[in-house]
Structures are given as C-alpha cells and as structure tokens.
Amino acid sequence: MTAISTEAATVILLRPCPKPGVKDIEVLLVFRHHKSSFVPGYHVFPGGVIDSDDYASGVERFIAEIDRRHAARIFADMSYPEKALGAFVAGIRETFEEVGILIARKKDGSPLTIRTGKECERFANYRRALIQGQIKFSQILETEDIVLPGDSLRYFSHWITPEALPLRYDVRFFAAEVPGNQIAVCDGVELTDHKWLRPRMALADYEAGKIGMVLPQIMTLKELSRFQTVQEVLAYAGKRRISANLTKIKVIDGRNVEIMPDGTGYDIRPPVY
C-alpha cells in the first residue's frame, strides 16, 4: 500500500558570497539530527509540514503581496485550494522555527530586524514558545505588528518523495534572499548544525562524501550553480514553469538508483528519506 504524502514547504535561503572578489551565491544547508525520522544525518534546506493554522481563516491579514486566490493559482495542483496560502506561511514559519530567521516586514514596509540584544532575546523567546506549542505563529505576528512578504518567496520547484517509501512528503520549494540583519541559529533539536556554501562547493563536498544529501537538494544545487547573484535566481524562479518531480527508486545491478520523471537515473548513498 502506497503511503499518502504529507504536504510541506521548504525555503532555499540565499545570500551573496561574502568573500572579497568572489561573485557567487551561497545557500544555507542545515544538518538534520542523526535520530530524525526523515533523512537523518543529511543536509537539507529549512522547512516542514503545512499545519492547519498556516491556512486558517483570518491568516491572510498577516500576509502582504499575495492572497488566497493568487496562491491557489500558483499551486493549482494542491490537494485543497485553501492550503495554497498555507504553503507560504509554513515556509516562513518553519524557517523561523528551525534556524531563527524570520522573513517579515513592518507595516511601514521596512524589514524586520533581529540584531540588538533585546530583539534577539525577544524573538528567541517567541521561537522557543512556538516550538513548544505555547504560542501560535499568528500571535507573534500580531504582537509585533508585522506581516509576511509573500513576494519575497519565489516558487522554485516541487518534489514528491518516491511512492515506495513509508514516510512521504509533497514539498513546495521556495527561493528567498536571507534578511541582511539576521543570522541563522539552529534549533538544536531537529537541526544540529548549518553551513553557508556556494552551490558548486556543496556539490563537490557531496561527491567527496563529506556531506549527505538527497536528490531534491542535489538537483536544486545544480540549478543554482548556474547563477552568480541572488537576483538572477529570483528572476529565474519567477519565470519558470513548474511541474512535480515524483521520482522512483529501482534496484539496477544491485544498486539503488533514483529515477527522475524524464528517465534519468542517479545513484544515491544510501536512499534514506
């Protein structure tokens, strides 16, 4: 019996490479705890499951530049149209929970800052309460009088875990520029470390066996390696046509091979999702 995939959202956080004289981008990769139920010990992008609160009635008042109808057009293949706006909310919420970065704006349009001692302490307390289920994400937004900039997240790709696996996710990938006045801090529970890497360097580390990744991350990094600036990535994401990547795992000559929809095969080390 094929397991039903759970809908989720992930955010590919990007920044310009800080090395002097290097024109390239860096992407945030987070390391999942070795005891995680999904891809343990692997490097992924921040993200998680779309919760019912992410698309609950009234949540649209906390989102700017996108509404339910627009979101439903973007995700026309989503199981329920009302969940579409929740994908944007979930991507931002999960990014805040997992790495402490909150993609948000003040009502006057200025970016949210989390850099002073008081700001860091206040948002760290919010984050802790959110993870422990003591507060809702919407309560944080209301208390701080901030909104989520829907236009800051660009739909980049759509990946579905292979049908043969017992734990499956239907994931919408977004690309976004990391706020310049915030830093990544892993939650220490699901994620225990993080790296900012140039896409080509991340792929080289994977090929050398230094880091583990699954196919969605590998293919995403291959695409990102074509670009030198964050603006180029976001412009590309805004124009591309996106279809779901539902891969299959087959045993070929005694090796596990993941097959893309176009028939291209990739060896994976090992196929843990």
PyRosetta script that sets phi, psi and omega in degrees:
from pyrosetta import init, pose_from_sequence

init()
pose = pose_from_sequence("MTAISTEAATVILLRPCPKPGVKDIEVLLVFRHHKSSFVPGYHVFPGGVIDSDDYASGVERFIAEIDRRHAARIFADMSYPEKALGAFVAGIRETFEEVGILIARKKDGSPLTIRTGKECERFANYRRALIQGQIKFSQILETEDIVLPGDSLRYFSHWITPEALPLRYDVRFFAAEVPGNQIAVCDGVELTDHKWLRPRMALADYEAGKIGMVLPQIMTLKELSRFQTVQEVLAYAGKRRISANLTKIKVIDGRNVEIMPDGTGYDIRPPVY")
pose.set_psi(1, 130.4)
pose.set_omega(1, -178.4)
pose.set_phi(2, -77.7)
pose.set_psi(2, 129.6)
pose.set_omega(2, 178.7)
pose.set_phi(3, -71.2)
pose.set_psi(3, 141.0)
pose.set_omega(3, 178.1)
pose.set_phi(4, -76.5)
pose.set_psi(4, 133.7)
pose.set_omega(4, -179.3)
pose.set_phi(5, -79.5)
pose.set_psi(5, 140.6)
pose.set_omega(5, 178.4)
pose.set_phi(6, -93.4)
pose.set_psi(6, 132.8)
pose.set_omega(6, -177.5)
pose.set_phi(7, -75.6)
pose.set_psi(7, 136.8)
pose.set_omega(7, -174.7)
pose.set_phi(8, -146.8)
pose.set_psi(8, 172.3)
pose.set_omega(8, 178.4)
pose.set_phi(9, -139.6)
pose.set_psi(9, 144.9)
pose.set_omega(9, 177.6)
pose.set_phi(10, -136.6)
pose.set_psi(10, 153.6)
pose.set_omega(10, -177.2)
pose.set_phi(11, -122.8)
pose.set_psi(11, 124.1)
pose.set_omega(11, 175.5)
pose.set_phi(12, -87.7)
pose.set_psi(12, 100.1)
pose.set_omega(12, -177.8)
pose.set_phi(13, -83.0)
pose.set_psi(13, 129.1)
pose.set_omega(13, -175.3)
pose.set_phi(14, -123.4)
pose.set_psi(14, 152.4)
pose.set_omega(14, 172.9)
pose.set_phi(15, -151.7)
pose.set_psi(15, 158.4)
pose.set_omega(15, 174.2)
pose.set_phi(16, -66.9)
pose.set_psi(16, 143.7)
pose.set_omega(16, 177.4)
pose.set_phi(17, -62.1)
pose.set_psi(17, 126.3)
pose.set_omega(17, -176.1)
pose.set_phi(18, -78.7)
pose.set_psi(18, -7.2)
pose.set_omega(18, -178.6)
pose.set_phi(19, -68.2)
pose.set_psi(19, 129.6)
pose.set_omega(19, 179.3)
pose.set_phi(20, -58.2)
pose.set_psi(20, 133.3)
pose.set_omega(20, 176.4)
pose.set_phi(21, 81.5)
pose.set_psi(21, -1.2)
pose.set_omega(21, -179.2)
pose.set_phi(22, -105.3)
pose.set_psi(22, 117.4)
pose.set_omega(22, 176.6)
pose.set_phi(23, -98.7)
pose.set_psi(23, 98.7)
pose.set_omega(23, -177.7)
pose.set_phi(24, -163.3)
pose.set_psi(24, 175.5)
pose.set_omega(24, 177.3)
pose.set_phi(25, -113.4)
pose.set_psi(25, 160.3)
pose.set_omega(25, 171.9)
pose.set_phi(26, -124.5)
pose.set_psi(26, 149.3)
pose.set_omega(26, 179.7)
pose.set_phi(27, -123.3)
pose.set_psi(27, 145.6)
pose.set_omega(27, -179.9)
pose.set_phi(28, -87.5)
pose.set_psi(28, 122.4)
pose.set_omega(28, 174.2)
pose.set_phi(29, -114.7)
pose.set_psi(29, 132.5)
pose.set_omega(29, -178.4)
pose.set_phi(30, -112.6)
pose.set_psi(30, 145.9)
pose.set_omega(30, -175.0)
pose.set_phi(31, -99.2)
pose.set_psi(31, 120.1)
pose.set_omega(31, -179.1)
pose.set_phi(32, -80.6)
pose.set_psi(32, 141.4)
pose.set_omega(32, -179.1)
pose.set_phi(33, -54.6)
pose.set_psi(33, 145.0)
pose.set_omega(33, -178.4)
pose.set_phi(34, -62.6)
pose.set_psi(34, -20.6)
pose.set_omega(34, -179.9)
pose.set_phi(35, -101.0)
pose.set_psi(35, 10.3)
pose.set_omega(35, 178.2)
pose.set_phi(36, -63.9)
pose.set_psi(36, 149.5)
pose.set_omega(36, -179.6)
pose.set_phi(37, -76.7)
pose.set_psi(37, -20.0)
pose.set_omega(37, -177.4)
pose.set_phi(38, -125.5)
pose.set_psi(38, 129.4)
pose.set_omega(38, -176.3)
pose.set_phi(39, 37.7)
pose.set_psi(39, 59.1)
pose.set_omega(39, 179.3)
pose.set_phi(40, -64.3)
pose.set_psi(40, 137.5)
pose.set_omega(40, 176.9)
pose.set_phi(41, 73.3)
pose.set_psi(41, 14.8)
pose.set_omega(41, -178.9)
pose.set_phi(42, -111.4)
pose.set_psi(42, 159.5)
pose.set_omega(42, 175.5)
pose.set_phi(43, -94.2)
pose.set_psi(43, 131.1)
pose.set_omega(43, -177.4)
pose.set_phi(44, -138.8)
pose.set_psi(44, -176.9)
pose.set_omega(44, 171.2)
pose.set_phi(45, -96.8)
pose.set_psi(45, 153.3)
pose.set_omega(45, 178.3)
pose.set_phi(46, -60.9)
pose.set_psi(46, 143.9)
pose.set_omega(46, 178.5)
pose.set_phi(47, 166.3)
pose.set_psi(47, 177.3)
pose.set_omega(47, 179.9)
pose.set_phi(48, -179.7)
pose.set_psi(48, -170.5)
pose.set_omega(48, -173.6)
pose.set_phi(49, -70.8)
pose.set_psi(49, 144.0)
pose.set_omega(49, 173.6)
pose.set_phi(50, -78.3)
pose.set_psi(50, 114.1)
pose.set_omega(50, 179.6)
pose.set_phi(51, -87.6)
pose.set_psi(51, 160.2)
pose.set_omega(51, -179.9)
pose.set_phi(52, -61.5)
pose.set_psi(52, -32.7)
pose.set_omega(52, 178.6)
pose.set_phi(53, -64.9)
pose.set_psi(53, -23.8)
pose.set_omega(53, -177.6)
pose.set_phi(54, -69.0)
pose.set_psi(54, -22.2)
pose.set_omega(54, 179.4)
pose.set_phi(55, -127.9)
pose.set_psi(55, 21.6)
pose.set_omega(55, -179.5)
pose.set_phi(56, -65.4)
pose.set_psi(56, 159.7)
pose.set_omega(56, 177.9)
pose.set_phi(57, -57.2)
pose.set_psi(57, 131.6)
pose.set_omega(57, 178.2)
pose.set_phi(58, 95.8)
pose.set_psi(58, -11.8)
pose.set_omega(58, -177.1)
pose.set_phi(59, -67.0)
pose.set_psi(59, -23.2)
pose.set_omega(59, -177.3)
pose.set_phi(60, -63.4)
pose.set_psi(60, -21.7)
pose.set_omega(60, 180.0)
pose.set_phi(61, -71.5)
pose.set_psi(61, -11.6)
pose.set_omega(61, 178.0)
pose.set_phi(62, -99.8)
pose.set_psi(62, 6.4)
pose.set_omega(62, -176.6)
pose.set_phi(63, -121.9)
pose.set_psi(63, 133.3)
pose.set_omega(63, 178.3)
pose.set_phi(64, -108.9)
pose.set_psi(64, 152.2)
pose.set_omega(64, 172.7)
pose.set_phi(65, 71.6)
pose.set_psi(65, 5.3)
pose.set_omega(65, 175.1)
pose.set_phi(66, -156.9)
pose.set_psi(66, 144.1)
pose.set_omega(66, 178.3)
pose.set_phi(67, -126.9)
pose.set_psi(67, -178.6)
pose.set_omega(67, -175.6)
pose.set_phi(68, -61.5)
pose.set_psi(68, -41.1)
pose.set_omega(68, -177.8)
pose.set_phi(69, -66.0)
pose.set_psi(69, -43.5)
pose.set_omega(69, 178.7)
pose.set_phi(70, -63.7)
pose.set_psi(70, -43.7)
pose.set_omega(70, 179.3)
pose.set_phi(71, -62.4)
pose.set_psi(71, -40.0)
pose.set_omega(71, 179.9)
pose.set_phi(72, -65.6)
pose.set_psi(72, -32.1)
pose.set_omega(72, 176.5)
pose.set_phi(73, -70.0)
pose.set_psi(73, -37.7)
pose.set_omega(73, 179.5)
pose.set_phi(74, -66.1)
pose.set_psi(74, -43.3)
pose.set_omega(74, -178.8)
pose.set_phi(75, -108.7)
pose.set_psi(75, 62.5)
pose.set_omega(75, -176.8)
pose.set_phi(76, -65.6)
pose.set_psi(76, -19.3)
pose.set_omega(76, -178.3)
pose.set_phi(77, -98.2)
pose.set_psi(77, 10.7)
pose.set_omega(77, 179.8)
pose.set_phi(78, -73.4)
pose.set_psi(78, 150.0)
pose.set_omega(78, -174.0)
pose.set_phi(79, -57.0)
pose.set_psi(79, -42.5)
pose.set_omega(79, 177.8)
pose.set_phi(80, -132.6)
pose.set_psi(80, 128.2)
pose.set_omega(80, -177.3)
pose.set_phi(81, -55.0)
pose.set_psi(81, -34.2)
pose.set_omega(81, -177.4)
pose.set_phi(82, -66.6)
pose.set_psi(82, -19.1)
pose.set_omega(82, 178.9)
pose.set_phi(83, -76.8)
pose.set_psi(83, -16.6)
pose.set_omega(83, -172.7)
pose.set_phi(84, -58.9)
pose.set_psi(84, -47.5)
pose.set_omega(84, 178.9)
pose.set_phi(85, -63.8)
pose.set_psi(85, -31.0)
pose.set_omega(85, 179.3)
pose.set_phi(86, -63.9)
pose.set_psi(86, -25.3)
pose.set_omega(86, 178.4)
pose.set_phi(87, -63.9)
pose.set_psi(87, -41.0)
pose.set_omega(87, 177.7)
pose.set_phi(88, -65.1)
pose.set_psi(88, -46.3)
pose.set_omega(88, -179.1)
pose.set_phi(89, -63.5)
pose.set_psi(89, -45.0)
pose.set_omega(89, -178.7)
pose.set_phi(90, -62.3)
pose.set_psi(90, -41.1)
pose.set_omega(90, 179.1)
pose.set_phi(91, -59.3)
pose.set_psi(91, -44.3)
pose.set_omega(91, -179.8)
pose.set_phi(92, -71.5)
pose.set_psi(92, -43.5)
pose.set_omega(92, -179.7)
pose.set_phi(93, -61.8)
pose.set_psi(93, -47.4)
pose.set_omega(93, -178.6)
pose.set_phi(94, -65.1)
pose.set_psi(94, -35.5)
pose.set_omega(94, 176.8)
pose.set_phi(95, -62.7)
pose.set_psi(95, -40.6)
pose.set_omega(95, 177.4)
pose.set_phi(96, -66.6)
pose.set_psi(96, -45.0)
pose.set_omega(96, -179.5)
pose.set_phi(97, -62.1)
pose.set_psi(97, -44.4)
pose.set_omega(97, -170.7)
pose.set_phi(98, -83.6)
pose.set_psi(98, -38.0)
pose.set_omega(98, -176.4)
pose.set_phi(99, -127.2)
pose.set_psi(99, 5.6)
pose.set_omega(99, 174.1)
pose.set_phi(100, 75.6)
pose.set_psi(100, 8.8)
pose.set_omega(100, 179.1)
pose.set_phi(101, -98.4)
pose.set_psi(101, 125.6)
pose.set_omega(101, -177.8)
pose.set_phi(102, -115.4)
pose.set_psi(102, 110.0)
pose.set_omega(102, 179.2)
pose.set_phi(103, -82.6)
pose.set_psi(103, 99.7)
pose.set_omega(103, -174.4)
pose.set_phi(104, -154.4)
pose.set_psi(104, 163.6)
pose.set_omega(104, 178.1)
pose.set_phi(105, -131.3)
pose.set_psi(105, 152.9)
pose.set_omega(105, 171.7)
pose.set_phi(106, -75.8)
pose.set_psi(106, 164.0)
pose.set_omega(106, -176.7)
pose.set_phi(107, -61.6)
pose.set_psi(107, -24.9)
pose.set_omega(107, 179.3)
pose.set_phi(108, -83.2)
pose.set_psi(108, 2.4)
pose.set_omega(108, 177.6)
pose.set_phi(109, 95.6)
pose.set_psi(109, -10.8)
pose.set_omega(109, 179.6)
pose.set_phi(110, -76.4)
pose.set_psi(110, 148.8)
pose.set_omega(110, -177.9)
pose.set_phi(111, -69.0)
pose.set_psi(111, 148.6)
pose.set_omega(111, 174.6)
pose.set_phi(112, -68.1)
pose.set_psi(112, 137.1)
pose.set_omega(112, 176.3)
pose.set_phi(113, -112.2)
pose.set_psi(113, 139.6)
pose.set_omega(113, 172.4)
pose.set_phi(114, -135.4)
pose.set_psi(114, 79.9)
pose.set_omega(114, -175.3)
pose.set_phi(115, -137.5)
pose.set_psi(115, -32.1)
pose.set_omega(115, 178.3)
pose.set_phi(116, -74.8)
pose.set_psi(116, 163.9)
pose.set_omega(116, 179.4)
pose.set_phi(117, -58.1)
pose.set_psi(117, -42.6)
pose.set_omega(117, -179.0)
pose.set_phi(118, -67.5)
pose.set_psi(118, -41.2)
pose.set_omega(118, 179.5)
pose.set_phi(119, -64.6)
pose.set_psi(119, -44.2)
pose.set_omega(119, -179.5)
pose.set_phi(120, -62.0)
pose.set_psi(120, -42.0)
pose.set_omega(120, 179.8)
pose.set_phi(121, -66.8)
pose.set_psi(121, -43.0)
pose.set_omega(121, -177.7)
pose.set_phi(122, -63.9)
pose.set_psi(122, -46.5)
pose.set_omega(122, -177.7)
pose.set_phi(123, -75.5)
pose.set_psi(123, -26.0)
pose.set_omega(123, 173.8)
pose.set_phi(124, -65.7)
pose.set_psi(124, -38.2)
pose.set_omega(124, 177.5)
pose.set_phi(125, -67.2)
pose.set_psi(125, -41.6)
pose.set_omega(125, 175.6)
pose.set_phi(126, -58.3)
pose.set_psi(126, -47.5)
pose.set_omega(126, -176.3)
pose.set_phi(127, -61.4)
pose.set_psi(127, -44.4)
pose.set_omega(127, -179.8)
pose.set_phi(128, -62.4)
pose.set_psi(128, -44.2)
pose.set_omega(128, -180.0)
pose.set_phi(129, -66.1)
pose.set_psi(129, -37.0)
pose.set_omega(129, 179.4)
pose.set_phi(130, -65.4)
pose.set_psi(130, -45.7)
pose.set_omega(130, -179.9)
pose.set_phi(131, -63.2)
pose.set_psi(131, -36.4)
pose.set_omega(131, -178.4)
pose.set_phi(132, -84.3)
pose.set_psi(132, 0.8)
pose.set_omega(132, 178.1)
pose.set_phi(133, 76.0)
pose.set_psi(133, 19.6)
pose.set_omega(133, -178.0)
pose.set_phi(134, -90.2)
pose.set_psi(134, -10.6)
pose.set_omega(134, -178.1)
pose.set_phi(135, -149.8)
pose.set_psi(135, 153.1)
pose.set_omega(135, 175.9)
pose.set_phi(136, -95.6)
pose.set_psi(136, 153.0)
pose.set_omega(136, -179.7)
pose.set_phi(137, -59.4)
pose.set_psi(137, -40.3)
pose.set_omega(137, -179.3)
pose.set_phi(138, -62.3)
pose.set_psi(138, -30.1)
pose.set_omega(138, 178.4)
pose.set_phi(139, -67.9)
pose.set_psi(139, -36.6)
pose.set_omega(139, 176.8)
pose.set_phi(140, -64.6)
pose.set_psi(140, -46.1)
pose.set_omega(140, -178.8)
pose.set_phi(141, -62.2)
pose.set_psi(141, -40.6)
pose.set_omega(141, -179.4)
pose.set_phi(142, -69.3)
pose.set_psi(142, -43.9)
pose.set_omega(142, -179.3)
pose.set_phi(143, -62.2)
pose.set_psi(143, -41.7)
pose.set_omega(143, -178.0)
pose.set_phi(144, -85.2)
pose.set_psi(144, -8.1)
pose.set_omega(144, -179.4)
pose.set_phi(145, 57.2)
pose.set_psi(145, 51.1)
pose.set_omega(145, -179.5)
pose.set_phi(146, -124.7)
pose.set_psi(146, 162.2)
pose.set_omega(146, 179.6)
pose.set_phi(147, -127.5)
pose.set_psi(147, 158.3)
pose.set_omega(147, 178.0)
pose.set_phi(148, -92.3)
pose.set_psi(148, 123.2)
pose.set_omega(148, -179.0)
pose.set_phi(149, -82.4)
pose.set_psi(149, 95.6)
pose.set_omega(149, -177.5)
pose.set_phi(150, -58.1)
pose.set_psi(150, -28.8)
pose.set_omega(150, -179.2)
pose.set_phi(151, -75.7)
pose.set_psi(151, -8.2)
pose.set_omega(151, 178.0)
pose.set_phi(152, -80.6)
pose.set_psi(152, -16.7)
pose.set_omega(152, 177.9)
pose.set_phi(153, -103.2)
pose.set_psi(153, 121.2)
pose.set_omega(153, 179.0)
pose.set_phi(154, -107.7)
pose.set_psi(154, 122.8)
pose.set_omega(154, 179.4)
pose.set_phi(155, -60.1)
pose.set_psi(155, 122.6)
pose.set_omega(155, -172.4)
pose.set_phi(156, -111.7)
pose.set_psi(156, -41.7)
pose.set_omega(156, -179.0)
pose.set_phi(157, -165.5)
pose.set_psi(157, 171.9)
pose.set_omega(157, -175.9)
pose.set_phi(158, -138.3)
pose.set_psi(158, 118.9)
pose.set_omega(158, -177.2)
pose.set_phi(159, -125.8)
pose.set_psi(159, 138.5)
pose.set_omega(159, 177.8)
pose.set_phi(160, -123.8)
pose.set_psi(160, 129.6)
pose.set_omega(160, 179.9)
pose.set_phi(161, -59.0)
pose.set_psi(161, 139.6)
pose.set_omega(161, 180.0)
pose.set_phi(162, -51.7)
pose.set_psi(162, 144.7)
pose.set_omega(162, -174.6)
pose.set_phi(163, -64.7)
pose.set_psi(163, -26.0)
pose.set_omega(163, -175.6)
pose.set_phi(164, -71.6)
pose.set_psi(164, -13.9)
pose.set_omega(164, -173.1)
pose.set_phi(165, -91.5)
pose.set_psi(165, 148.4)
pose.set_omega(165, -175.2)
pose.set_phi(166, -76.3)
pose.set_psi(166, -23.1)
pose.set_omega(166, -179.6)
pose.set_phi(167, -119.3)
pose.set_psi(167, 113.8)
pose.set_omega(167, -171.0)
pose.set_phi(168, -128.5)
pose.set_psi(168, 146.7)
pose.set_omega(168, 178.7)
pose.set_phi(169, -133.1)
pose.set_psi(169, 144.9)
pose.set_omega(169, 175.6)
pose.set_phi(170, -110.9)
pose.set_psi(170, 101.0)
pose.set_omega(170, -164.8)
pose.set_phi(171, -113.8)
pose.set_psi(171, 130.7)
pose.set_omega(171, 172.7)
pose.set_phi(172, -96.1)
pose.set_psi(172, 122.7)
pose.set_omega(172, 179.7)
pose.set_phi(173, -96.0)
pose.set_psi(173, 129.5)
pose.set_omega(173, 174.9)
pose.set_phi(174, -113.4)
pose.set_psi(174, 150.0)
pose.set_omega(174, 170.8)
pose.set_phi(175, -109.7)
pose.set_psi(175, 140.2)
pose.set_omega(175, -179.5)
pose.set_phi(176, -153.9)
pose.set_psi(176, 148.3)
pose.set_omega(176, 174.7)
pose.set_phi(177, -82.8)
pose.set_psi(177, 133.3)
pose.set_omega(177, -179.7)
pose.set_phi(178, -68.4)
pose.set_psi(178, 137.1)
pose.set_omega(178, 176.3)
pose.set_phi(179, -57.7)
pose.set_psi(179, 133.3)
pose.set_omega(179, -175.3)
pose.set_phi(180, -70.1)
pose.set_psi(180, -13.8)
pose.set_omega(180, -176.6)
pose.set_phi(181, -109.9)
pose.set_psi(181, 26.1)
pose.set_omega(181, 177.7)
pose.set_phi(182, -137.0)
pose.set_psi(182, 155.0)
pose.set_omega(182, 177.6)
pose.set_phi(183, -125.2)
pose.set_psi(183, 154.2)
pose.set_omega(183, -179.8)
pose.set_phi(184, -82.8)
pose.set_psi(184, 132.6)
pose.set_omega(184, 175.6)
pose.set_phi(185, -137.4)
pose.set_psi(185, 113.3)
pose.set_omega(185, -177.0)
pose.set_phi(186, -65.3)
pose.set_psi(186, 153.3)
pose.set_omega(186, -176.4)
pose.set_phi(187, -72.6)
pose.set_psi(187, -16.9)
pose.set_omega(187, 178.8)
pose.set_phi(188, 77.0)
pose.set_psi(188, 1.7)
pose.set_omega(188, 179.7)
pose.set_phi(189, -112.0)
pose.set_psi(189, -74.6)
pose.set_omega(189, 176.2)
pose.set_phi(190, -74.4)
pose.set_psi(190, -35.7)
pose.set_omega(190, -177.0)
pose.set_phi(191, -118.7)
pose.set_psi(191, 134.6)
pose.set_omega(191, -176.9)
pose.set_phi(192, -116.3)
pose.set_psi(192, -5.6)
pose.set_omega(192, 179.8)
pose.set_phi(193, -163.6)
pose.set_psi(193, 167.0)
pose.set_omega(193, 175.3)
pose.set_phi(194, -151.5)
pose.set_psi(194, 159.4)
pose.set_omega(194, 178.7)
pose.set_phi(195, -139.6)
pose.set_psi(195, 141.6)
pose.set_omega(195, 166.3)
pose.set_phi(196, -100.0)
pose.set_psi(196, 117.0)
pose.set_omega(196, -176.2)
pose.set_phi(197, -132.6)
pose.set_psi(197, 145.5)
pose.set_omega(197, 169.5)
pose.set_phi(198, -69.3)
pose.set_psi(198, 140.1)
pose.set_omega(198, -175.6)
pose.set_phi(199, -50.8)
pose.set_psi(199, -45.0)
pose.set_omega(199, -179.6)
pose.set_phi(200, -64.1)
pose.set_psi(200, -36.9)
pose.set_omega(200, 179.7)
pose.set_phi(201, -69.6)
pose.set_psi(201, -37.6)
pose.set_omega(201, 178.0)
pose.set_phi(202, -64.0)
pose.set_psi(202, -42.0)
pose.set_omega(202, 178.5)
pose.set_phi(203, -65.6)
pose.set_psi(203, -38.5)
pose.set_omega(203, 177.9)
pose.set_phi(204, -64.7)
pose.set_psi(204, -40.0)
pose.set_omega(204, 177.4)
pose.set_phi(205, -64.5)
pose.set_psi(205, -37.0)
pose.set_omega(205, 177.4)
pose.set_phi(206, -65.0)
pose.set_psi(206, -47.8)
pose.set_omega(206, -179.0)
pose.set_phi(207, -62.6)
pose.set_psi(207, -31.1)
pose.set_omega(207, 179.0)
pose.set_phi(208, -82.4)
pose.set_psi(208, -3.2)
pose.set_omega(208, 179.7)
pose.set_phi(209, 79.1)
pose.set_psi(209, 15.1)
pose.set_omega(209, -178.7)
pose.set_phi(210, -80.5)
pose.set_psi(210, -30.2)
pose.set_omega(210, 177.0)
pose.set_phi(211, -135.3)
pose.set_psi(211, 152.2)
pose.set_omega(211, 177.5)
pose.set_phi(212, -103.9)
pose.set_psi(212, 139.2)
pose.set_omega(212, 176.7)
pose.set_phi(213, -145.8)
pose.set_psi(213, 156.8)
pose.set_omega(213, 174.0)
pose.set_phi(214, -103.1)
pose.set_psi(214, 171.8)
pose.set_omega(214, -167.8)
pose.set_phi(215, -57.4)
pose.set_psi(215, -41.5)
pose.set_omega(215, 179.3)
pose.set_phi(216, -55.9)
pose.set_psi(216, -41.1)
pose.set_omega(216, 178.5)
pose.set_phi(217, -68.8)
pose.set_psi(217, -42.4)
pose.set_omega(217, -178.4)
pose.set_phi(218, -61.8)
pose.set_psi(218, -49.1)
pose.set_omega(218, -178.2)
pose.set_phi(219, -66.8)
pose.set_psi(219, -36.3)
pose.set_omega(219, 177.1)
pose.set_phi(220, -63.5)
pose.set_psi(220, -44.5)
pose.set_omega(220, 179.4)
pose.set_phi(221, -64.6)
pose.set_psi(221, -35.0)
pose.set_omega(221, 176.2)
pose.set_phi(222, -63.2)
pose.set_psi(222, -41.1)
pose.set_omega(222, 177.1)
pose.set_phi(223, -66.1)
pose.set_psi(223, -44.0)
pose.set_omega(223, -177.5)
pose.set_phi(224, -65.4)
pose.set_psi(224, -27.9)
pose.set_omega(224, -177.4)
pose.set_phi(225, -66.4)
pose.set_psi(225, -10.4)
pose.set_omega(225, 178.5)
pose.set_phi(226, -79.7)
pose.set_psi(226, -14.0)
pose.set_omega(226, -171.9)
pose.set_phi(227, -112.7)
pose.set_psi(227, 152.8)
pose.set_omega(227, -179.9)
pose.set_phi(228, -110.1)
pose.set_psi(228, -16.3)
pose.set_omega(228, -179.6)
pose.set_phi(229, -131.8)
pose.set_psi(229, 155.8)
pose.set_omega(229, 177.5)
pose.set_phi(230, -63.8)
pose.set_psi(230, -38.4)
pose.set_omega(230, -179.1)
pose.set_phi(231, -61.5)
pose.set_psi(231, -37.1)
pose.set_omega(231, 177.7)
pose.set_phi(232, -63.6)
pose.set_psi(232, -41.6)
pose.set_omega(232, 179.6)
pose.set_phi(233, -63.4)
pose.set_psi(233, -47.0)
pose.set_omega(233, -177.2)
pose.set_phi(234, -65.9)
pose.set_psi(234, -37.9)
pose.set_omega(234, 177.6)
pose.set_phi(235, -65.5)
pose.set_psi(235, -40.7)
pose.set_omega(235, 178.0)
pose.set_phi(236, -63.2)
pose.set_psi(236, -44.3)
pose.set_omega(236, -179.6)
pose.set_phi(237, -63.0)
pose.set_psi(237, -34.6)
pose.set_omega(237, -178.3)
pose.set_phi(238, -70.9)
pose.set_psi(238, -16.9)
pose.set_omega(238, -175.4)
pose.set_phi(239, -107.2)
pose.set_psi(239, -21.5)
pose.set_omega(239, -170.3)
pose.set_phi(240, -76.1)
pose.set_psi(240, 152.6)
pose.set_omega(240, 173.6)
pose.set_phi(241, -94.2)
pose.set_psi(241, 131.9)
pose.set_omega(241, -171.7)
pose.set_phi(242, -115.8)
pose.set_psi(242, 130.7)
pose.set_omega(242, 173.5)
pose.set_phi(243, -126.0)
pose.set_psi(243, 158.9)
pose.set_omega(243, -176.0)
pose.set_phi(244, -70.9)
pose.set_psi(244, 138.4)
pose.set_omega(244, 173.0)
pose.set_phi(245, -101.3)
pose.set_psi(245, 97.4)
pose.set_omega(245, 174.8)
pose.set_phi(246, -104.4)
pose.set_psi(246, 104.9)
pose.set_omega(246, -176.1)
pose.set_phi(247, -90.7)
pose.set_psi(247, 168.8)
pose.set_omega(247, 176.7)
pose.set_phi(248, -128.4)
pose.set_psi(248, 147.9)
pose.set_omega(248, 176.1)
pose.set_phi(249, -108.3)
pose.set_psi(249, 123.7)
pose.set_omega(249, 179.6)
pose.set_phi(250, -126.2)
pose.set_psi(250, 150.7)
pose.set_omega(250, 174.5)
pose.set_phi(251, -94.6)
pose.set_psi(251, 115.3)
pose.set_omega(251, -179.5)
pose.set_phi(252, -123.9)
pose.set_psi(252, 118.4)
pose.set_omega(252, -178.0)
pose.set_phi(253, 54.6)
pose.set_psi(253, 39.2)
pose.set_omega(253, 176.9)
pose.set_phi(254, 78.9)
pose.set_psi(254, 5.0)
pose.set_omega(254, -178.9)
pose.set_phi(255, -115.8)
pose.set_psi(255, 143.6)
pose.set_omega(255, 174.6)
pose.set_phi(256, -77.5)
pose.set_psi(256, 124.2)
pose.set_omega(256, -179.4)
pose.set_phi(257, -125.8)
pose.set_psi(257, 132.0)
pose.set_omega(257, 177.2)
pose.set_phi(258, -96.2)
pose.set_psi(258, 127.6)
pose.set_omega(258, -174.5)
pose.set_phi(259, -105.5)
pose.set_psi(259, 123.7)
pose.set_omega(259, 176.6)
pose.set_phi(260, -73.9)
pose.set_psi(260, 162.7)
pose.set_omega(260, 178.6)
pose.set_phi(261, -56.4)
pose.set_psi(261, -28.2)
pose.set_omega(261, 179.6)
pose.set_phi(262, -84.4)
pose.set_psi(262, 2.6)
pose.set_omega(262, 177.8)
pose.set_phi(263, 95.1)
pose.set_psi(263, -7.0)
pose.set_omega(263, 178.3)
pose.set_phi(264, -69.3)
pose.set_psi(264, 134.3)
pose.set_omega(264, -178.6)
pose.set_phi(265, -106.4)
pose.set_psi(265, 144.3)
pose.set_omega(265, 178.8)
pose.set_phi(266, -134.0)
pose.set_psi(266, 127.9)
pose.set_omega(266, 172.1)
pose.set_phi(267, -71.3)
pose.set_psi(267, 141.7)
pose.set_omega(267, 177.4)
pose.set_phi(268, -126.4)
pose.set_psi(268, 149.5)
pose.set_omega(268, -171.7)
pose.set_phi(269, -125.3)
pose.set_psi(269, 96.9)
pose.set_omega(269, -26.7)
pose.set_phi(270, -88.5)
pose.set_psi(270, -179.1)
pose.set_omega(270, -178.0)
pose.set_phi(271, -81.2)
pose.set_psi(271, 65.4)
pose.set_omega(271, 179.3)
pose.set_phi(272, -98.2)
pose.set_psi(272, 121.6)
pose.set_omega(272, 177.2)
pose.set_phi(273, -117.6)
pose.dump_pdb("model.pdb")
